Each structure stands twice: as structure tokens, then as C-alpha cells.
Amino acid sequence: MARVLIAGAGVGGLAAAHRLRRQLTDSDEIVVFDQSPVHTFWPSLLWLMTGTRQAEQVQRPLAGLRERNLTIVNASITALDPAQRTVVAGDARWTGDALIIALGAALNPSAVPGLGDEPGNFYTVAGAEAVWDQLNRLKQGRVVVLISRVPFKCPAAPYEAAMLIDGVLRKHRRRDQVTIEVGAAEPAPMGVAGPKVSEAVIEALRDRGIAYHPNHLVTRVDPDARRLEFSDDTDVSYDLLAYVPPHRVPAEVAASGLAPADGWVAVDRHTLETRFSMVFAIGDVAGIPLALGKPLPKAGVFAHRQGEAVADIIANRLAERGTGATFDGAGECFIEMGRGIAGFARGDFYAEPAPIIHAYKPGRHWHAGKVAFERHWWAQWW
Ligand SMILES: Cc1cc2nc3c(=O)[nH]c(=O)nc-3n(C[C@H](O)[C@H](O)[C@H](O)COP(=O)(O)OP(=O)(O)OC[C@H]3O[C@@H](n4cnc5c(N)ncnc54)[C@H](O)[C@@H]3O)c2cc1C
């Protein structure tokens, strides 16, 4: 009997768990650890922050997955020992034949003084609800969507957020009284996808009257005065701040020696294996450099595909069939643009010297596709 440990029941962890359940025998044990009792479908937070979802629609209890012959351990992981393939969670120590680390990126708003005192961190459920609460009441003033640091997960999300906010304000005939700005600690939107995609996003913002300020690194937030200060000595006031917080590698992962505190876990870009045999890191916790000098974006589509690829690799290796097929760097993404419209892009992110991306004309069908994907995500496992 084999035992596979999966640290993290987010997008990558669950994709790996379910694929493994189909590949291994019933008596092989798959143990999934998470500090949270619920799984959150993060893309839906953009709809939570703009009032088209309630919190209970974006989360499901992990305990429900026990029916699928998965061992769910609802406890915080306090230590990882990759050399022994060991996880310490709660007061128990677990050792496996394989270990998948899928702990995502930790959010660290306090890295910017004052930022954590603002409620509008829409990368959390409570923060997305707080944005909607303020947006719903906002009659006039300035909305700032802030990208505080790079890298951050889902390169499209803050731009989608700005366009969705625009759509809500137009629907409620308040757009004329509200300005929307995006302040970004990056030179262009979705830079890994190339200049054409960046330009298309900037144009979509421009068409909606959303001001874009690239290369803006926030240094301080004054929540009482509602003011942001940037590294170029400029400042801007706001009435509603919706922000992407700084991200960092989870502390337990850094403490295990798998990643530096200011970096991410190094892996083989095809097998996702770390320098330890049968220890894999997938999704946002991994750092994968691309030939163009930027990392593979942190996105659910990659976490999902990597989870499935690693599940296949583990099943193959346990059955002594070699490694088999691996992760190929392909991925796609919907880009919500407000008022029922979305764009779509797909590409080969491992292509060299730069990713090859195909962007499709925005339309209602892409928005419908994103809604259908959300439904499918829940229907397949719950
Ligand atoms: C607003 C928003 C919109 C997004 N939209 C998209 C989109 O449209 N398309 C897309 O591809 N991606 C999107 N993403 C990004 C996507 O959600 C992430 O890239 C993806 O969730 C990464 O998967 P993961 O498994 O690596 O980490 P996660 O899904 O974050 O899972 C990590 C898990 O580890 C658990 N954990 C962490 N530390 C511990 C610990 N010490 N002990 C126990 N458990 C722990 C967490 O509770 C969590 O469940 C979006 C993200 C956000 C925030």
C-alpha cells in the first residue's frame, strides 16, 4: 500500500488528489492537508467583490471529499521535511512515498505600512466582501485598484476587477460621479503574454475611462487620510481601495529549506519535482523561470494542470512505469471585462524565446465560458 501526502487543498492540491484517486488502487492512501475547512474557488472572488456572488457560493466544505476516499486532515502544517517526505500537521507527523507541496502563495499585506489596515484585499473572501460593501454604497469619488507588488497570482485579476467595477457603476448609473484608476507595481498588464496582450488590456481600460499608472510602487498607505504614497514621491487619495497584497512563499516552506524566504520553490519545469526525489511543488508555491527572463505566471490553470501531471508521474513511478507524460506549459485564461463580456487567451508558455499566445475577440460567450467553468469546478467533486 502506498501513501501520497498532499500539502494544500487549493486548486493544485485538489486536482492532484482527484487524479491520483483515479490512478491508484483503493487501498493506497491519499492524505490531503489544509488549514481551512473549506475549499475556495478564487476566480469567483471577482464576482463576490462586484455583487454577483455570495460568500457561500464560492466555497465548499473539504469534509465532503472524504466520501471520495480521500483522507482530509483539517489542520495547519507547521513543518515539512522534504528529505523524509514528512508533514507535521496539528500534533501528528505523516510520512509518505511521495509528497506534493501545493500550499500556494501566502498573502502579506503588512509588508506595505498601513496596507493591512485597509479592508479591500480582494484576494481574500472577507476583503472581496468588503469591496462590494463599499462599492454598493459609493455615490461619488475615486476608486483605486492597486497592485502593490509583483509577482501576484492571476496577472489578469486586478485589471478584470477594475473593468467589473466600471460595469457595476455604469449599471447603477453612478459611473459619471466616480473615477477609476489602476496603480500597478509592474510595467504593463500581463507582461508574460507579450506586448500585444498588454496593449489590448490597456486599450480596454482606456475604452472604459479607467486611468492606468504602470510602474507605481506603493510605499505607504494612510487609511485615515485615505491616501497612497508611491516610491516616486507622488501620492493619490481614494474613496475605495481594492488591492492585491504582496505575496510571499509560505513560512513553513521557507523553513523546510525548499525555498529562500524571498523566493519560491525551484522545480524541474516539466516534472515539478524539487531537488528531493518524489517531492513535488506545484502551483503558486513554485517558481519557474521562463526563457524571456520572467517567471511562469501564478495561475490556477497552471496549478490545475501541474497537479494532474504530477499525479500521473507519481502513479507511474509507484507502478515502476517510469515518469511518463509531463507538464508542457500550456494554459489559458478568461479576462472579465464587465457587463457580461470577457476576453480569452491561450498559449504555450514554455515556447522559446517567448511564450506564443493567441488572444480571441472579447464577447459574451467567453463570459459564459467562465461561468460554465465555475459550475464545472464544483460539479466534478461536490
Ligand atoms: C481574485 C482571484 C482571481 C483569480 N482568477 C483566476 C483565473 O481566472 N484563472 C486562473 O488560472 N487563476 C486565477 N486565480 C489564481 C488562482 O486562484 C491561483 O493561482 C491558484 O489558486 C493556485 O493554486 P495553488 O494550489 O497553488 O494554491 P491555492 O489554491 O492558494 O491553495 C493553497 C492551499 O494551501 C493551504 N495552506 C496554505 N498554508 C497552509 C498551511 N501552513 N497548512 C495547511 N494548509 C495551508 C491554503 O489554505 C490553500 O487551501 C485567481 C486568484 C484570485 C485571488
The ligand as a Tripos MOL2 file, in Angstrom:
@<TRIPOS>MOLECULE
LIG
   53    58     1     0     0
SMALL
NO_CHARGES

@<TRIPOS>ATOM
      1 C1         -9.2960   37.0840   -7.1540 C.3       1 LIG1
      2 C2         -8.5660   35.9740   -7.8570 C.ar      1 LIG1
      3 C3         -8.9470   35.6150   -9.1400 C.ar      1 LIG1
      4 C4         -8.2690   34.6080   -9.7990 C.ar      1 LIG1
      5 N1         -8.6730   34.2520  -11.0650 N.ar      1 LIG1
      6 C5         -8.0200   33.2850  -11.7230 C.ar      1 LIG1
      7 C6         -8.4350   32.8830  -13.0290 C.ar      1 LIG1
      8 O1         -9.4060   33.3910  -13.5800 O.2       1 LIG1
      9 N2         -7.6990   31.9260  -13.6610 N.ar      1 LIG1
     10 C7         -6.6150   31.3430  -13.0780 C.ar      1 LIG1
     11 O2         -5.9890   30.4770  -13.7080 O.2       1 LIG1
     12 N3         -6.2100   31.6790  -11.8370 N.ar      1 LIG1
     13 C8         -6.8940   32.6230  -11.1430 C.ar      1 LIG1
     14 N4         -6.5060   32.9830   -9.8850 N.ar      1 LIG1
     15 C9         -5.2720   32.3860   -9.3200 C.3       1 LIG1
     16 C10        -5.5190   31.0110   -8.7350 C.3       1 LIG1
     17 O3         -6.5870   31.0470   -7.8180 O.3       1 LIG1
     18 C11        -4.2560   30.5230   -8.0550 C.3       1 LIG1
     19 O4         -3.1770   30.6400   -8.9500 O.3       1 LIG1
     20 C12        -4.4280   29.0690   -7.6420 C.3       1 LIG1
     21 O5         -5.4060   29.0000   -6.6240 O.3       1 LIG1
     22 C13        -3.1170   28.4560   -7.1740 C.3       1 LIG1
     23 O6         -3.3620   27.1600   -6.7380 O.3       1 LIG1
     24 P1         -2.4600   26.5070   -5.6030 P.3       1 LIG1
     25 O7         -2.9760   25.1310   -5.4240 O.co2     1 LIG1
     26 O8         -1.0390   26.7130   -5.9010 O.co2     1 LIG1
     27 O9         -2.7460   27.3900   -4.3000 O.3       1 LIG1
     28 P2         -4.1170   27.7010   -3.5660 P.3       1 LIG1
     29 O10        -5.2810   27.4480   -4.4430 O.co2     1 LIG1
     30 O11        -3.9510   29.0640   -2.9950 O.co2     1 LIG1
     31 O12        -4.1390   26.6320   -2.3830 O.3       1 LIG1
     32 C14        -3.2330   26.6410   -1.3230 C.3       1 LIG1
     33 C15        -3.8790   25.9140   -0.1580 C.3       1 LIG1
     34 O13        -2.8890   25.6940    0.8570 O.3       1 LIG1
     35 C16        -3.4850   25.9370    2.1060 C.3       1 LIG1
     36 N5         -2.4210   26.2770    3.0580 N.ar      1 LIG1
     37 C17        -1.5180   27.2730    2.9880 C.ar      1 LIG1
     38 N6         -0.6670   27.2310    4.0230 N.ar      1 LIG1
     39 C18        -1.0490   26.1690    4.7860 C.ar      1 LIG1
     40 C19        -0.5460   25.5770    5.9930 C.ar      1 LIG1
     41 N7          0.5070   26.0680    6.6530 N.pl3     1 LIG1
     42 N8         -1.1760   24.4890    6.4970 N.ar      1 LIG1
     43 C20        -2.2290   23.9530    5.8440 C.ar      1 LIG1
     44 N9         -2.7580   24.4700    4.7050 N.ar      1 LIG1
     45 C21        -2.1570   25.5550    4.1800 C.ar      1 LIG1
     46 C22        -4.4550   27.0780    1.8640 C.3       1 LIG1
     47 O14        -5.4660   27.1280    2.8650 O.3       1 LIG1
     48 C23        -4.9990   26.7310    0.4790 C.3       1 LIG1
     49 O15        -6.1660   25.9610    0.5400 O.3       1 LIG1
     50 C24        -7.1910   33.9540   -9.1750 C.ar      1 LIG1
     51 C25        -6.8280   34.3010   -7.8760 C.ar      1 LIG1
     52 C26        -7.5030   35.3010   -7.2250 C.ar      1 LIG1
     53 C27        -7.1170   35.6570   -5.8110 C.3       1 LIG1
@<TRIPOS>BOND
     1     1     2 1
     2     2     3 ar
     3     2    52 ar
     4     3     4 ar
     5     4     5 ar
     6     4    50 ar
     7     5     6 ar
     8     6     7 ar
     9     6    13 1
    10     7     8 2
    11     7     9 ar
    12     9    10 ar
    13    10    11 2
    14    10    12 ar
    15    12    13 ar
    16    13    14 ar
    17    14    15 1
    18    14    50 ar
    19    15    16 1
    20    16    17 1
    21    16    18 1
    22    18    19 1
    23    18    20 1
    24    20    21 1
    25    20    22 1
    26    22    23 1
    27    23    24 1
    28    24    25 2
    29    24    26 1
    30    24    27 1
    31    27    28 1
    32    28    29 2
    33    28    30 1
    34    28    31 1
    35    31    32 1
    36    32    33 1
    37    33    34 1
    38    33    48 1
    39    34    35 1
    40    35    36 1
    41    35    46 1
    42    36    37 ar
    43    36    45 ar
    44    37    38 ar
    45    38    39 ar
    46    39    40 ar
    47    39    45 ar
    48    40    41 1
    49    40    42 ar
    50    42    43 ar
    51    43    44 ar
    52    44    45 ar
    53    46    47 1
    54    46    48 1
    55    48    49 1
    56    50    51 ar
    57    51    52 ar
    58    52    53 1
@<TRIPOS>SUBSTRUCTURE
     1 LIG1         1 GROUP 0 **** ****
